[in-house]
Amino acid sequence: MREPWVRFLAWSEVVSGAAGVLSYLWLLALYPGIPTLSALLALTFFGANVVAGYRLLRGRGSGARLSFVLQILQVLVLNAGVAYIARAGLHVTFAIASTGAGFFAGPSASFAAVSSSNGGGFNAAGIGYALTLGWWVEPIQQAGFAIGINFVALFFTMRLWRSPLLTHEDPVPAVVSLRSSPIYRRWALPVFMAVLVVVGLWVALGGYDRLTKPNPRWALPNGDTVEILVYNNQYEASYRIQEKTVQASHYLWVQFRSDLTDRDRDHGAAVAVAQVVCPHADSLDIHRVQVQPSRTRFWGFYRYTRTYWFEAGPAGRCEETADG
């Protein structure tokens, strides 16, 4: 008789993996410009979850081994120069960001493994819902960096590591006790967590690029010069409970450095930045541009912004809109 956590994990992988494949195919149909490598990685991740869950339900040791790898991939989430978010199933994630700290919890089937310039939250292509609890100076989407640990994935990683399912050949006998831990090693979890923390801190601090590469500066049509902090081709998908709809968005996102003391100057600079970006957005068939004057504090860890939205169109059209 399989223990309840094995059945829960298996069904979670099957359902969330299938939801992830379907939602990502839907996004690809809406936005064919999603990078090929990113799409292949996402579909491979979600498809592997379906396979792992199905084989676990059939009592296969190979399903446990594949699940172990997939759960490790979901333990760490970050967005600091590189966005890496992999979720398939229920997650409880503790996050530390430049705008605060807190917990995210809920079901999700989402994936991202792309360059994200220099910051952002935990947005990823896919579908999901999360309850957020914590303390935030600004929304996590405005963070200079964000890093978190998914405790549900960590729990399943530990249980699978201690389980004899990993060492049994297919098929696994139904009478095998999952409370024994023939391959468990006391050093494994401390070493894994230490590596996770070191790598996470290094990436959160910007890694090699932050130490060696200055931010680009743009000369604007209004005569100003601004330092660009973020320039991303941004994809997002979200489920809104009130409307009971799934919404997808695609826009170019630009942040530039400002002291935020002169609103009129910030607005003028944002309009000038949009005039530079809109023709490029239109050439990529992107119709929205988000421009944010941004002030950073504590070596870039805390970031405050104003947000302006623009609609890009043919012949250099660039019209400011009320919101995104």
N, C-alpha and C positions, 0 to 999 in steps of 0.2 A: 504494500500500500504506500503510495507516494505521500510525502508529508504535504500539508496545505501550502507551504510557501513555494514548493516546486510547481504545483498546479497553478497557483496565482501568477508566478513568473512566466510560465508557459503561455497561459491565456493572454497575459499582458503583452507579451512579445508578438503573438499572432495578431491580436486586434490592433495594437498601436503600429506594428509594422505595416499591416494592410492599409490603415488610415494614412500613414506617412507616404506610401507609394501613390495612393490615389490623390492626396492633396498636392504632392509634388508634380505629378503628371498634369494636374489642373493648372498649377502655376506655370509649368512649361508651355501649356497651350495658350495661356494669357500672355506670357512674356517669353517668346522664343529666344531672346537675347541673354538668358541666364547662362553663365559660362558652362561649357560642356563638362569640364572636369568636376565642377561643383555639383552638377546634376548627376553625374555618374557616381560620385562618392555618396550622395544622398540616397539614390535609388539602391545602391549596393548595401548601404547601412540598413535601410528599412526592409529590403528583401531578405537580408541575412537574419533579421529579427523574426520574420515569418518562418523561415526554415528552422531556426533554433527552437522557437516555441513549438512548432509541429513535432519536431524530433523529441523534444522533452515530453510532450504528451504521449508519444509512442514508446516512451521508456528507453530512449537511446542515449548512451553515454556521449556520443558525438554532439548531441543537442546540448548537453551540459557544458562541454568544452567550448562550443561556439558561443553559448550564453555567457560564459565566463569572460571571453574576450570582449563581447559586446557591452557587458556591464562595466568593465574597466574603462572602455571608451567613453562611458557616460558619467564617470565620477567627476571629472574636472570640466568646468565651463568657464570661458574667459572671453573678454573682448578688450584687447589692448594692443592695437597694431595688427593683430590677427584675431579674427572672430572664430571661435571654436565652440559650437553648441551642438550636442548630440543627445536627444531625449527620445525614448520610446517607452511609454507607459507612465505610471505614476512617479512623480518626483517631488522631493522635499529638498530644496536647494538653499543653503546659506550663502549669501553673497556679500562681499565687501567691494564697494565702489568708491570712486572719488566724490560722489555726492551723498554717501551714507552707507548704511548696512541694514540687512534684514533677511527675511525668509520669503521664498516663493514656493508654493505648493499647489499641485494639481496634475491632471492628466495632460499628456503632451505627446505629439509626434512631430518633432521639428529637428532640423539639421542645418548647420552652416559651418564651412571650413574655408574661409576666404580672407584675403587681406581687407582690413577695415580702416586703413590709414592710421589714425591715432585716437581711438576711443570709441565709446558707444556702450549700449546696454546689452541685453541678452535677446535681441531680436534675431529670429531665424526663420527660414522658409519652412512652412509646414502648418500644422494646426494644433491648437491647444488652449488651455485655460489655466490661469494660475492666480491664487489668492496671495496677495502681497501684504506682509506684516513687517514693520521695521521703522527706522528713522531715516528720512531722506531730506536733505537740504534742497535738492532739485531732483526731477525725475531721473531714473537710472539711464534713460536714453541720452541724457546730456552729460553722462559721466566721461571723465578723461580716461578712465580704465574701469574695468569690472572683472571680478574673479569670484568663482563660487565652487562649492562642493555639493554634489547631489548625494544626500545621505541614503536614499533608497537604493541607488546603484551601488554605493559603498557596502550596504548591508548584504545585498545579493552577491557581490564580489566575495565578501568574507565567507558567506554560507557555502557558496560553490567551491571556494578554495579548500574548505574543511571537509567537504563532502566526498564520499567514495565514488560518487557518480563520475568524477573526472577520470578515474583510473580504470573503471570497468569497461570491458569491450561490449559492443552491441550484441544482443539486447541486454540491458541491465536487469538482473533478477528483481522481481517486485518485492521480495522479502528483505532486500538489503537495507540495513539500518543507516539512516542518514545522520545519526548522532555521533558516529565515529568519525575520526579525522586522520586517516592513515598518512596523508601527505602534508598535513599542516606543519609549518615551521614557525617557531616563535619570532624569528627575525624577519619574516616576509612582510607582515603588515607595517612594522615600524619603518623598514627600508622604503617600502612603497610610499608611505605617507611623507617621509622625509624628502624623497625625490619629487613628489607632487608639490610640496610646499616650496622647495627651492626653484623648480621650474616655473611655478606660478608666480612667485615674487619677481623672478628675473623678467618674465614676460610683462607683468604688471608695471614694472619700472621702465619698460620700453625696450629692454634687451639691447642688443648691439646697435641697432639703428638709432635709438634715442640718444645714445652716447656719442655717435659719430656723424649723424646727418642733421643739418639744420633744416628748419621748416622753409618751404619755398615762399617767395614774396612776389606779389602780383602788382603791376602798375595798372591802375584803373583809369577808365575814361574821364573821371572827374578830377584827375590830377593826384589823387591819393595813392599811397602804396600800402598794402596790407600784408600781414603775415598769415599764411594759410595754415590752420591747425588740422582741418579735416577736409578731404575731398573724396567722397565715396559715391559709387553707383549702388544705391540702396534698394534692396528688396525686402518687403515685409508682408506678413499675412497674420490676421487675427480673427478671433471669433468674438462677436459682441453678443452678450447674453440678452440684453434688453431687446435688441432687434432680431435675435436668433438668426444672424447671418454671418457668413464668412466673408471677410473683406481683404482684398490684396491691394498693395500699393507699390509703386516703383517711382523713384525720384532721384535726382542728383542732390547730394547733401554737402554743403560747404560751411565750414566754420572758420572765422578769421579772428585774430586777436584784437581786443578792444578793452578800454578801461571802463566802458559802460556808463560814463559820466555825462555824455552828451548824446541824448536820444536822437536829435535831428541829424547829427553827423553820422551816427551809426546807421540810421535809416538811409541816408544818402550813399554811404559806402555799400550797404547791402544792395541797393538798387544798381549801383555801378558793378558790383560783383555779378549780380544776376545778368546784366547786359553782356558780360564776358562769357558767362556759362550757358545762357539760353540757346545760342546758336549750336553749341556742341550738344546740348541735350536734344534739340530737335533733330540733329543729324543721327542720333542714336535712337530716335523715335521715343524719347522720354518727354513727357508733357508737363512735369512738375519739377520745380527747383526749390529746395529749402536752403535759406541763407541765415546764418546765425552769428552775429557779433558775440564774442566770447571773452570772458575774463577768467584767468586761471590764478590759483593761489596754491601755496605749499608745493612748489616745484611741479605744478601741473596736475596735482592730485585732486584739487577741487576746482570745479568749473561752473561758471554762471553764464547764462546766455539770454539773448532776445531772439525771437524767431520771426522770420518773414518768409512768406510763400509767394512763388511766382509761377505763372503758366507760360510755358514755352510753346512757340508755334513757328510756322513757316515765315520766311523773309525776315528773320531776326526778331519776331514778335516776342515780347517779354512783359507780361502784364501782372502786376501785383494783385494777389487775391487775399481774402480775409483769413483763410486757414488752409490746411492741407486736405 
